[in-house]
Amino acid sequence: MPISTYDDAMRRARELAERGPRTGENPQVGCVLVDDHGTIVAEGWHRGAGTTHAEVDALSKVDSAKGLTAVVTLEPCNHTGRTGPCSKALIDAGIARVVYSLDDPGDESSGGAESLRAAGVDVVSGVLSGEGYQLVERWLTANRLKRPWVTAKWGSSLDGRTAASDGTSQWITSAESRTFVHLLRSQHDTIAIGTGTAIADNPSLTARTADGNLFPNQPLAVVIGDTPLPSGSGLWGHPRGVLQESGALADILERLYNIGIRSLFLEGGPRLMNSFIREGLVDEYVVCLAPMLLGGEHTATGDLGIPTLTAARKLSVTHTEVMGGTLVITAREAH
C-alpha cells in the first residue's frame, strides 16, 4: 500500500514490532523497506532473543534492497551477539536511507547510526520518538537502571484491605480482573513473591488464560527471603522453574538483570511490597479495587516511611478500566 510520509511507515513498523514478544533481553523491533514511490516492499520484525533481527528479516524478503529506505523502530544495532550487526547488513544490502525512532542505549549495541553515516547511508532519527519510546519503555528503563522494570500489583477493597479480619481473601476482585492480571504475568519475564506468601498460600505463580490453560510465555517464579522453600511446595513444579533469592533487593534485581531478566511482576505481601516501594524500586503500579469495604488490619501496604502529606509518593495515573465491577488502576513512578 502506498505511503506518503515516514510517519505512516513508522506506524506500520511499530505494528509489526508488537507481534514480537514483550519479554526477554531484546526489545520489540519492526522494520519496513520502502521504495522511491513510497511503497512498502518488505516487512520484518524481531521474534525474540537469538532470532533474526527485524532489519535482516525484512531484507530477506526482497531480491535486492539497493536504493531502498529502511524504516525501523529502533536504531540498527552495531554489535555481533547471537546475530550479526544490523548496521552492516543494511550497508551490505545497499540501503540508501535509514529512518528510525530511538537511539539504541546499549553499551555494546549502540553506534549503528554512526556506522551507517560513515558508509554513506543517509540517516534520519527521532521519527515518532514518543510512540517509539512507549513501545520499548520497559527495555529502555531496564538498560538504563541495570535492573528489571518492576510492576507492583495488588487487589484490595476500596478501603485498601487485601483480606477480611479472619484472613479470607478469595476472591476480593472480579474474575475479569484476575484474568487480566494473568495476562500481565505472561507479559513479564519473572513474577516475585516473598517466602511468607509462598509458604502460607502455596501459589502456582503461573500465567493462565480465562479457561485455565497456560499462556505460551510463563514468567520465572522468584521467591525472595531467607526462609527455604519447603520441599513440598508446588512451586518446585513451576513450568518455567523457581529461583530463591535473599539479600538486598537492589542486589537481587542486579543479579536478575545479569541473567537476562528485563521485567518483574511483583505480587508479594505488604512486607515485600513495602520494601520495594520504600527503596524506590517500583516503576508501575497495577491496583485492582473491588467495590466493597472490609476494614481491619490487612492493608495492601504498611508504613512507607512517609511522615506527612507533603512527603507522599506522587504517582501519575496512566489508565483506568472497570473489569467485572473491579476498578483497575495503572499508575507510574517517575525516575
N, C-alpha and C positions, 0 to 999 in steps of 0.2 A: 504494500500500500504506500503511495507517495507520501512523503513528509516534507514540510516546508521549513521547519526550524530544528535546531539541535535540541530544543526543549522537548519536542514531540519524540524525537529519537531517544532521548534520555529517559523519558517516562516509559517507553517501551522496554528499554534496558532494565529499568527498575522492576517492571512486571516480571521479566524473565528472572531477575535475581531472586525474587520472592519464591520462586519454585525450588530454590536450594534450601538446605537445612539451616535453621536458625542457631543450631548448636554446633559445638566443635571449635577447633583452633582457628579456623578460617572464616572470613566474613562472607555474607551473601553478595555475589557479584554477577551482573548481567552485562552483555555486550551485543551491540548490533553493528553490522557493516553496512555503510551507506554509499551509494554511487553519486556521481556528479549531478544526477537529476533529483536527488533527494529521496531515492527509493531504497528501502531496506532490502538487501540482497542475501543476508545471512544473519542468524541469531545464535547466541550461545549463553550458557550460564554455568556456574560452578556447582557441582553436585556433592561437595564435601571433601574433607582432607584427603589428599593423595590422588584425587581425580583431576581430570583435565580442567585447567582454568577457563574462565568464560571467554577470554580473547582467543585462546587456542581452539576452543570448541567451535566458535564462530568461524575462524579461519579454515577449519577442516571441512566446512560446508560449501566452499567456493573453489573453483578450479584455479582462479588467480585473484589475488587481493590487491594487485598493483594499482596504485592510484586511488584506492578506496579510503573512506573515512571510518575509523573505528570509534564508536561512541560507547563508553564504558562507565559504570557507576563509580569505580574507584581507580585511582592511578595505577597503571600496569606495574606489576611487581618487577623488581630488578635483581632478584637473587635466585640461586639454584637450591631448591629444597628437594622435596619428593618429586617435583616437576621443575622444568627449566624456567628461566625468566621470561615473562610475557613481553617485556620491552624488546628483547632480542627477537622473539617470534614475530612481532609486528614489524620490526625493521627488516628482517629477512624476507617477509612476505611482500614487502614493497608498499606498505600502508603509507599514504601521503599525509594524513592528518589524524591525530588522536584527540578526542574530546572526552573529558571526564569531570566528575563532580568534586571528589575529595582527594586530597593528598594522602598517600599511604603513610601512617605514622610509625611503621615498624623500623626498628634499628637496622635490620638487615634487608628488608624488602623494599624500603623507600628508595627514591632516586630514579625511578623509571622515566619520569618526565625529562630529567636532565640527560639521560642516555638517548632518549628519542630525539631531543633537540640537537644533540651532538651529531646524530646521524642524519640530520637534515629533515626530520619529520616535524611538521607544524603541530604545535601542542596548544590546546585551549583548555583551561581548567576553570573550576568553580561554577559549572553549569548546573543549575538546580541544586546547589550545595545544601540548602536546608532540607530538602527531601532526601538527598543522599545521606545526610547525617542521621536522619531518623531510621533509615534502613539498617545502618551498621552501628547504632549508638552503643549497644552493649559491648560489641567487639572493640570499638574505639576506646570506651571507658576502661575496659579491662587492660588494654595495651598501655594506656596512659598511666593507670594506677598500679599496674603489675599485680593485679588480683582480680578474681572473678567479679562480674556485675552481680549484685545481691538484690533479689526481690524478696521482701518480707511479707508473708501472708498470714492473716488470722481471720477467723469468723467469730462474731460475737453478737450479743443482743444490742439494742440501741443504747443501753447504758454501759456498754463496754465489757459485759461479762461473757466469759467463754464457757461457763458451766453453771449449773444451778448449785445451791448451797450443799446438796448431797453429792455433788461431783458429776452428775449426769450431764452429758453434752451432746449425745447423738439423738436427733440432729437438730442443732440450732438453726442452721441455714438451710436453704431450699436445695432440692435435688438438682435443679438447673444450675445454681451457682456452684455446687460441688462438681458438676460435670465440667464447668468452665475452669475450675481450679485444676482438675486433672489434665485439661488441655495445656494449661500453663506449665504444669510439671513436665509435660512431654517436650516443651519448648526451652527447657533448661538442661544444662549439662549434668547438674547434680541437685539433689534435694537433701537438706540437712535438718536434723533434729538433735536434741540433747539426749544423753543417756537416760535421764529420768523419764522422759517421754517414751523412749524406746522400750524401757523395761515395764513401765506402767501400762502402756497401751498396746505394745507389741504390734505396731502398724506394719503394713506391707510396703509402703512408700513406692508403690508402682504408679504408673500413669495409665488410667483406664478410660475407655470410651463409655458412652451412656449405657451401652448394652453389656458392659463388663469385660470387653476384650482389651487386651493390652495395645497401647499405641506402639507403632514401629520403633519410635525412639523412647528408650527408658532412661531416666536420669540415674546416675550413680548414687547409691544411698550412702550418706555420710552421717556418722553418729559422733557427736562432739561431747567429750567429757572424760573423766578419769576412771569411771567405773567400767569394768569389762562387760561387754555384751554377753548375756547368758548363752550357753551352748544351744539351748532350745529355742532361741529367738527365731522368728520367721524370717527375719532379715537376712539370715545366712543363705536363704534360698532365693534372694532377690535376683531377677533375671540379668541385671547389669553388675551385680556384686555389691558388697558393702565394705566401706572403709571406716575404720575407727581412728579418730584424731583427738589429741589433747594438747594443752598448752595455750599460749597466747593466740587470740583469734587472728591477729594480723599475720602471725607466723603460719597458722593453718591455711589461711587464704593464699599466702605466697606459695606454700607447697602445692596446693591445688592448682594454682596458675601454672606452676612449673611442670605439671603433668598434663597440661593441655585443657584444663577446665576454665572456661570463659564466662560461665553464668551459674549462679547458685540460687535455688529456691528454698528459702528459709521458712520452716514450719515448726520451729521449736516452741517450747513453752515460754512463759513470761521471763524466766531467768535468762535463758539463752537470748531471747528477743531483746531484753533489756541490755545485755552485754553488747550485742551488735549495734543497737541504736546509740548507746552512750559513747561507743568508740567511733561513731561516725562511719560505720561500715555498711549502711543500707542506702541503696540507690533508688529503690522504688518500693512503694507500699501497695499491697492489694488487700483491702479490708472489706469483708462481707458482713453487712449489718442486717440482722433479722429483725422484723417488726415485733419485738417483744421486750419486756423488762424483766430482769431476773434479780437484781440487787446482789448483795453478798460480796465475798472476797475474791472470787475467781475472775480477776481482771486480765485483760489481754496483755497489759504491761504493768510493771510495778514502778518503783521510784526511778526516774530517769535522771536524777540529779539536777532538776530544774527548780531553783529556789523561788522564782517569781514569774509572773506572766510575761514580762518583757524578755525573759530568757528562754521562752518557749521555742522549740524547734519548729520553724516555719516551713510548711510544705506547700506545694503547688498541685492542685487537683488537675489531672490531665484527662480524666474520663470518668463518667458515671453511667451506670446502667442498672435497671431493675430486672432481676432474673428470678422468676417464680416467687415474687414478693420480697426477695432479698435485694438490698441495695448494695451494689458492688462499686467501690470507690478505688480508683487508681490515682496515686499521688507520688510526687518525686521529691527527693532531697536534692539540694544544689551543692555542687562541689566548688 
